[in-house]
Amino acid sequence: MNTTAATERLWGGRFKSGPSLALENLSRSDPSFFRLAPYDLAGSRAHANELERAGILNAAELEQLLNTMDQIEKEFLAGKLPPILADEDVHTFLERELTQRLKAVGGKLRAGRSRNDQAANDLRLYLRDKARKLAVSVNELQDALIAQAEAHVETVTAGFTHLQPAQPIVFAHQLLAHAQSIYRDVDRLVDWDRRTARSPLGAAALAGSAICLRADLSAAELGYDGPCENSIDAVASRDHVAEFTFILSMLSVNLSRLSEEVILWTSRQFRWVELDDGYATGSSIMPQKKNSDIAELTRGKAGRLIGNLSGLLATLKSLPLAYNRDLAEDKIAAFDSIDTLELVLPAMAGMIRTMRVNVDEMRRQAPLGFTLATEVADWLALRGVPFSEAHEITGALVRACEQQGIELGDVSVATLAQVDARLEASVLDHVTLDAAVAARSGHGGTAPIRVKEQIARLRGAIDKQAAWAADYKGPSC
């Protein structure tokens, strides 16, 4: 930061002396907070219009202020207007610039508002904007997952429970399971935005403003659905920040689960997937290594986002109404979670989009571990055998296969008869990979025909999320 200039503080009127250096160092905003400058200016424009309606500003002064704020924003975004060390926060920084450029007219802007409602408004605007941008990034990952799913609707592999081979599935179904959970994360953002689209402007310090009386108009100007119902709640509550941070932590957990599977799939033991060289790393000592670092880093960063949520909830616990400086911690948690995902999501999308699937190896492994056993039990149940008995008969058949060192698909008619007379030769037609996946043809099942329908529905749902992200009426920076 530039330290060559000084500033007037926004709060020093009743003090005989200035703050100590220790207080200044503790009280000064984290440098990352100044990213809110464009959103603070957006709120200041709406506030300036309120002051003109209240008679504090005349038309010429309003025009001066708006034009100057536009110029300040242009310079800030171009990197030509950094805050100085004496700027306690983004509000002090921008008011200093306005008063230096417009003198008394710039000083009028403080009437009828507080840093309390400014801070609350800045972060709401920022989070609503970032929610849309993150949704776009998530949808790029979704598109990569769906593209891979479309290529592997007929690719049969083993599905797992307890990390043990369980039943045959198509690989597309596994990919779409991840896509569905990530879809819900964006859906949570959409739902979160509905609750968050309320403007705190006009709440002032806590009791409301005696000057700015048309909070509904400033709310509409900023793309909100309306003003907050209670001025104390408007400046004191941060549940919308906690909820936002939860959604991002939940997203990171879902990304971590996908990452763990990629790590398994790319292992020498699985050999299901090979990563593109552009999305993998090597070893400084072992020349043969090809590591899935993107997946590992993503998995590791999930803990960081969970920590941000836990820390914010601990900060909010037992805070009295209305505003307290503790609430500055809300930005630390939210910013770090956003910044982390902005790095993670493009890397994950590229890794998934470019990975190569070993179709033949997947199919070879699919029946191993007696994954077709359920087909035998179902075949018996459909012929009137109580499933408890069918389960026992199938278990006995598996034991017989283990003793012979074969899989279920290799069992002989003689062995079937030895295990149980009800195991007719026709059961072998059902103990195949293709028959097994085709049989799961109920809604949401792994049958290729159902998977294709799932892809179509998911694409339509994601398109609606994309439309929500594009149709934002608030400030976007």
Residue pairs with C-beta under 8 A, 6 or more apart in sequence:
1 31
1 82
1 83
1 84
1 85
1 87
2 82
2 83
2 84
2 85
3 84
3 85
3 86
4 84
5 84
5 86
6 86
7 84
7 86
7 87
7 88
7 92
7 93
7 96
8 96
8 99
9 18
9 88
9 92
10 88
10 91
10 92
10 95
10 110
10 115
12 18
19 27
24 88
27 88
27 325
28 85
28 88
28 89
29 87
29 88
29 89
29 90
29 328
30 331
30 332
32 331
32 332
32 335
33 89
33 90
33 328
33 331
33 335
34 83
34 90
34 93
35 126
35 335
36 90
36 122
36 123
36 126
36 331
37 73
37 76
37 90
37 93
37 94
38 73
38 76
38 77
38 475
38 477
39 121
39 122
39 123
39 125
39 126
39 129
39 475
39 477
40 90
40 91
40 94
40 118
40 122
41 69
41 72
41 73
41 94
42 125
42 222
42 474
42 475
43 118
43 121
43 122
43 125
43 201
43 222
44 65
44 69
44 94
44 109
45 66
45 69
45 221
46 201
46 218
46 221
46 222
47 109
47 112
47 113
47 201
47 212
47 218
48 57
48 62
48 65
48 66
48 69
48 109
49 62
49 217
49 218
49 221
50 112
50 201
50 202
50 211
50 212
50 214
50 217
50 218
51 57
51 62
51 108
51 109
51 111
51 112
51 211
51 212
52 58
52 59
52 61
52 62
53 214
53 217
54 112
54 211
54 212
54 213
56 108
56 111
56 112
56 211
57 65
57 105
57 108
61 105
61 108
64 102
64 105
65 98
65 102
65 105
65 106
65 108
65 109
68 98
68 101
68 102
68 106
69 98
72 81
72 94
72 97
72 98
72 101
75 81
77 477
81 97
83 90
83 93
84 93
87 93
87 96
89 115
89 119
90 122
91 115
91 118
91 119
95 106
95 107
95 109
95 110
98 106
98 107
98 109
99 106
99 107
100 106
111 211
112 204
112 209
112 210
112 211
112 212
113 201
113 204
113 209
113 212
114 203
114 204
114 205
114 235
116 203
116 204
116 205
116 206
116 235
116 322
116 323
117 200
117 201
117 202
117 203
117 204
117 205
117 234
117 235
119 235
119 327
119 328
120 200
120 203
120 234
120 235
121 199
121 200
121 201
121 222
123 241
123 330
123 331
123 334
124 196
124 198
124 199
124 200
124 240
125 222
125 474
125 475
127 196
127 240
127 241
127 244
127 334
128 193
128 196
128 197
128 223
128 472
128 474
129 472
129 474
129 475
129 476
129 477
130 338
131 189
131 192
131 193
131 244
131 469
132 468
132 469
132 470
132 472
132 476
133 342
133 469
134 189
134 248
134 338
134 341
134 342
134 345
135 186
135 189
135 190
135 465
135 466
135 468
135 469
136 466
136 469
137 341
137 342
137 345
137 346
137 349
138 182
138 185
138 186
138 251
138 345
139 186
139 462
139 465
139 466
139 469
140 345
140 346
140 349
141 182
141 345
141 348
141 349
141 352
142 179
142 182
142 183
142 458
142 462
143 349
143 353
143 462
144 349
144 350
144 352
144 353
145 175
145 176
145 178
145 179
145 182
145 352
146 175
146 176
146 179
146 455
146 458
146 459
146 462
147 353
148 172
148 175
148 352
148 353
148 355
148 357
149 171
149 172
149 173
149 175
149 176
149 179
149 451
149 455
150 172
150 455
151 172
151 357
152 170
152 171
152 172
152 175
152 357
152 359
153 170
153 172
153 448
153 451
153 452
153 455
154 170
154 448
155 170
155 171
155 172
155 357
155 359
155 362
155 363
156 168
156 169
156 170
156 171
156 362
156 363
156 366
156 433
156 434
156 437
157 168
157 169
157 170
157 171
157 174
157 272
157 362
157 363
157 365
157 366
158 165
158 166
158 167
158 168
158 169
158 362
158 365
158 366
158 367
158 368
158 369
158 371
159 165
159 166
159 167
159 168
159 169
159 173
159 174
159 371
159 446
160 166
164 369
165 365
165 368
165 369
165 370
165 371
166 371
167 371
167 372
167 374
167 436
168 366
168 367
168 371
168 372
168 433
168 436
168 437
168 446
169 437
169 440
169 446
170 437
170 446
170 448
170 451
171 272
171 357
171 362
172 448
172 451
172 455
173 446
173 451
173 454
174 261
176 451
176 454
176 455
176 458
178 254
178 257
178 258
178 261
179 458
180 458
181 254
181 257
182 251
182 254
182 255
182 258
183 458
183 461
183 462
183 465
185 247
185 250
185 251
185 254
186 462
186 465
187 465
188 247
188 250
189 244
189 247
190 465
190 468
192 240
192 243
192 244
192 247
193 468
194 225
195 240
195 243
196 240
196 244
197 223
197 224
197 225
197 226
198 219
198 224
198 225
198 226
198 227
198 228
198 229
198 234
199 215
199 218
199 219
199 222
199 224
199 226
199 227
199 228
200 227
200 228
200 234
200 235
201 212
201 215
201 218
201 219
201 222
201 227
202 208
202 209
202 212
202 213
202 214
202 215
202 218
202 227
202 231
203 209
203 215
203 228
203 231
203 232
203 234
203 235
204 212
204 231
205 235
205 322
205 323
206 231
206 232
206 235
206 236
206 321
206 322
206 323
207 231
207 232
208 231
212 218
215 227
216 226
216 227
218 227
219 225
219 226
219 227
220 226
222 474
222 475
223 472
223 473
223 474
223 475
224 474
227 234
228 234
232 321
232 322
235 322
235 323
236 319
236 321
236 322
236 323
236 324
236 327
238 312
238 316
238 327
238 330
239 316
241 312
241 330
241 333
241 334
242 309
242 312
242 313
242 316
244 334
245 305
245 308
245 309
245 312
245 333
245 334
245 337
246 309
248 305
248 308
248 337
248 338
248 341
249 302
249 305
249 306
249 308
249 309
249 337
251 341
252 298
252 301
252 302
252 304
252 305
252 306
252 337
252 340
252 341
252 344
253 302
253 306
255 298
255 302
255 344
255 345
255 348
256 298
256 299
256 302
258 295
258 348
258 352
259 292
259 294
259 295
259 296
259 298
259 299
259 348
260 295
260 299
262 273
262 275
262 292
262 295
262 351
262 352
262 355
263 292
263 295
263 296
263 299
264 270
265 272
265 273
266 272
266 273
266 274
266 275
266 290
266 292
266 295
266 355
270 365
271 358
271 361
272 357
272 358
272 361
272 362
272 365
273 355
273 356
273 357
273 358
274 290
274 355
274 356
274 358
275 290
275 292
275 351
275 354
275 355
275 356
276 351
276 354
276 355
276 356
277 290
278 350
278 354
279 294
279 347
279 350
279 351
279 354
279 355
280 290
280 291
280 292
280 293
280 294
281 290
281 291
281 293
282 289
282 290
282 291
283 289
283 291
292 351
294 347
294 348
294 351
295 348
295 351
297 344
297 347
298 344
298 347
298 348
301 340
301 344
304 336
304 340
305 337
305 340
305 341
308 332
308 333
308 334
308 336
308 337
309 333
309 337
311 329
311 332
311 333
312 329
312 330
312 333
312 334
315 326
315 327
315 329
315 330
319 326
319 327
363 433
366 433
367 407
367 408
367 409
367 433
368 407
370 398
370 401
370 407
370 408
371 436
372 407
372 408
372 409
372 431
372 432
372 433
372 436
373 394
373 395
373 397
373 398
373 408
374 394
374 436
375 408
375 430
375 431
375 435
375 436
375 439
376 390
376 393
376 394
376 397
376 408
376 423
376 427
376 430
376 431
377 387
377 390
377 391
377 393
377 394
378 390
378 430
378 439
379 427
379 430
380 387
380 389
380 390
380 393
380 394
380 422
380 423
380 427
381 387
381 390
383 422
385 393
385 422
393 419
393 420
393 422
393 423
396 419
396 420
397 408
397 411
397 415
397 416
397 419
397 420
397 423
398 408
400 411
400 415
400 418
400 419
401 407
401 408
401 410
401 411
401 415
404 415
408 431
409 428
409 431
409 432
411 428
411 431
413 425
413 428
416 423
416 424
416 425
416 427
416 428
417 423
429 435
430 436
430 439
437 446
437 447
437 448
438 447
438 448
439 447
440 446
440 447
440 450
441 447
441 449
441 450
442 450
443 450
444 450
444 454
